[in-house]
Amino acid sequence: YYRGYGIWGGLRFETMQPGSTEAPTTAPTEPTTPGAIESPLTGTSTERVHGLQFDVENLGSDDIIVKKLSVLMADAGTHHLEVWYRDGSHTGSGSGCNNWNNWCNTWSKLTGTNVFSSGSDSFAATPTFVAIVKAGAITSFAVVSPNSRLLSQTSSTSVDNGLLRINPATPINDYYRNNVQTIHALSTSELLFEGTIDYEVAHSECAV
């Protein structure tokens, strides 16, 4: 016989043999599963930059909802911090719209607010937001602190946990409010993003 299970608007059917004592496979009870990936604090970063832009790759078969970033600020205190994102890599071209330049309207601001930092010995967390990294795709993020600095160091290292991969970052060294930076060649420097990405794995289209 067939037994139906409602799951986010659809039905899943399983064939059960008469007299079978096997329990049917249960559907996921939650639409999302929380997780996090951390690029650990090294304690040796000395390069001070206005911001970092970096690609995040979804290595899995489910969409991932990025909910929050935690970043390494250079100075203690309360500082304005912005997070922007766009679909695809930020490194497609050396200049123009593939650089981080909001004149092209390709980046969307996720948050822009004051955050508290205890200094270079711990991460400072952003407010929560929603940014979708599609299954098997790349989404790029840019984090900027206009009146302070982020800390980083030269590195070509990627960090992944089997679901997400954080690729090496490039620096943002100027800031013009919502225009963020002028159109000029994208830096070839590779820097380490030190911080944490909190996310949820979406198990259905209804979750995103």
C-alpha positions in Angstrom: 0.0 0.0 0.0 1.0 3.6 -0.1 1.3 6.0 2.7 1.5 9.8 2.0 3.4 12.4 4.0 2.7 16.1 3.6 6.0 18.0 3.2 5.9 21.7 2.5 3.0 21.5 0.1 3.9 18.2 -1.6 3.4 14.5 -0.9 6.0 11.8 -0.6 4.8 8.2 -1.1 6.5 5.1 0.1 5.7 1.5 -1.0 5.1 -0.8 2.1 4.7 -4.5 1.7 1.7 -6.1 3.4 2.7 -7.3 6.9 6.0 -5.3 6.9 7.2 -4.2 10.3 9.5 -1.5 8.8 8.8 2.0 9.7 8.5 4.4 6.8 11.3 6.9 6.3 10.4 10.1 8.1 10.6 13.4 6.3 12.7 16.2 7.8 10.9 17.9 10.7 12.6 21.3 10.2 12.8 23.3 7.0 16.3 24.4 7.9 19.4 23.2 9.8 21.7 25.8 11.4 25.4 25.8 11.0 28.6 27.9 11.0 32.0 28.1 9.3 34.9 29.8 11.0 38.2 31.1 9.6 40.0 31.0 12.9 41.6 34.0 14.7 45.3 33.8 14.0 46.5 36.5 16.3 49.2 37.5 13.7 47.2 39.8 11.4 48.6 43.3 11.1 47.3 44.6 7.8 44.6 47.3 8.3 42.1 47.7 5.6 38.8 49.6 5.2 37.2 46.4 4.2 37.3 43.0 2.5 35.5 41.4 -0.4 35.4 37.7 -0.9 33.6 34.8 -2.6 31.6 32.2 -0.8 31.0 28.9 -2.6 28.1 26.6 -1.8 29.5 23.1 -2.1 26.3 21.3 -1.4 23.0 20.4 -3.1 20.8 22.7 -0.9 20.5 26.4 -0.8 22.2 28.1 2.1 20.9 31.1 3.9 23.7 33.3 5.3 22.4 34.9 8.5 25.3 36.8 10.1 29.0 37.5 9.8 31.5 38.0 12.6 34.6 39.9 11.6 38.0 41.0 13.0 38.1 44.7 13.8 41.4 46.5 14.4 40.2 48.7 17.2 38.0 48.3 20.3 34.8 50.4 20.6 31.7 51.0 18.6 32.2 51.3 14.9 29.9 51.6 11.8 30.0 48.3 9.8 28.4 47.6 6.4 27.8 44.2 4.7 27.0 44.0 0.9 26.5 41.0 -1.4 26.0 40.1 -5.0 25.4 36.9 -7.0 28.6 35.5 -8.6 32.2 36.2 -8.0 33.6 39.7 -7.4 36.7 38.9 -9.4 35.3 38.6 -12.9 37.1 41.7 -14.2 39.9 43.9 -13.1 37.8 47.1 -13.1 34.4 48.6 -13.5 31.2 46.8 -12.4 33.0 43.6 -11.5 34.9 45.5 -8.9 33.0 46.5 -5.8 31.3 49.6 -7.1 27.7 50.4 -6.2 27.3 52.8 -9.1 26.7 49.7 -11.2 23.8 48.6 -8.9 25.1 45.1 -8.8 25.7 45.0 -5.0 22.9 45.1 -2.4 23.4 46.3 1.2 22.5 43.7 3.8 23.2 45.9 6.8 24.8 49.1 7.8 24.9 49.8 11.5 27.1 50.3 14.5 28.6 47.2 16.1 30.7 46.8 19.2 34.2 45.4 19.0 36.4 44.4 22.0 39.5 44.7 19.8 41.8 42.5 17.8 41.5 39.5 20.2 37.9 38.5 19.2 35.3 38.8 16.5 32.6 41.5 16.2 29.2 40.3 15.1 26.9 41.9 12.6 23.1 42.0 13.0 21.2 39.2 11.4 20.2 39.4 7.7 19.3 37.1 4.9 21.5 36.3 1.9 20.9 33.3 -0.2 23.9 31.3 -1.6 22.4 29.0 -4.2 23.3 25.3 -4.3 26.5 24.9 -6.4 26.9 28.6 -6.9 29.0 31.5 -5.7 27.9 34.6 -3.8 30.3 37.4 -3.0 30.3 39.5 0.2 31.9 42.8 1.0 32.5 44.0 4.5 33.5 47.6 5.1 34.1 49.8 8.2 34.3 53.5 7.0 35.6 55.0 10.3 37.7 52.1 11.5 39.6 49.2 10.0 39.5 45.5 9.6 42.5 43.3 10.3 43.9 40.8 7.8 47.1 39.2 6.5 48.4 38.0 3.2 47.1 34.5 2.5 45.9 32.4 -0.5 44.2 29.9 1.8 40.6 28.9 1.4 38.5 27.6 4.3 35.7 25.0 3.8 33.6 22.7 6.0 32.2 20.5 3.2 29.2 22.8 2.7 30.7 26.3 2.3 34.0 27.5 1.1 35.4 31.0 1.9 37.9 32.0 -0.8 40.8 34.5 -0.3 39.7 38.1 0.1 40.8 41.3 -1.7 41.2 44.6 0.2 38.9 47.6 0.0 41.1 50.7 0.7 38.8 53.6 -0.1 35.3 54.4 0.8 32.7 56.8 -0.7 29.5 56.1 1.2 27.1 54.2 -0.9 29.4 54.3 -3.9 31.9 52.5 -1.6 34.9 52.9 -3.8 36.0 54.5 -7.1 36.4 52.6 -10.3 39.9 51.4 -10.6 41.8 48.1 -10.9 40.7 45.4 -8.5 43.6 44.7 -6.1 45.5 41.5 -6.9 46.4 41.1 -3.2 45.0 37.9 -1.5 44.1 38.4 2.1 42.7 36.1 4.8 39.1 36.6 5.9 39.2 36.0 9.7 35.8 35.5 11.0 32.6 33.4 11.2 29.7 32.9 8.8 26.5 31.8 10.5 24.0 30.1 8.2 21.0 27.8 7.8 20.8 25.0 5.2 17.4 25.1 3.5 15.8 21.7 3.0 12.9 23.1 0.9 12.1 25.9 -1.5 9.7 27.3 1.1 12.6 27.9 3.5 14.2 30.6 1.3 
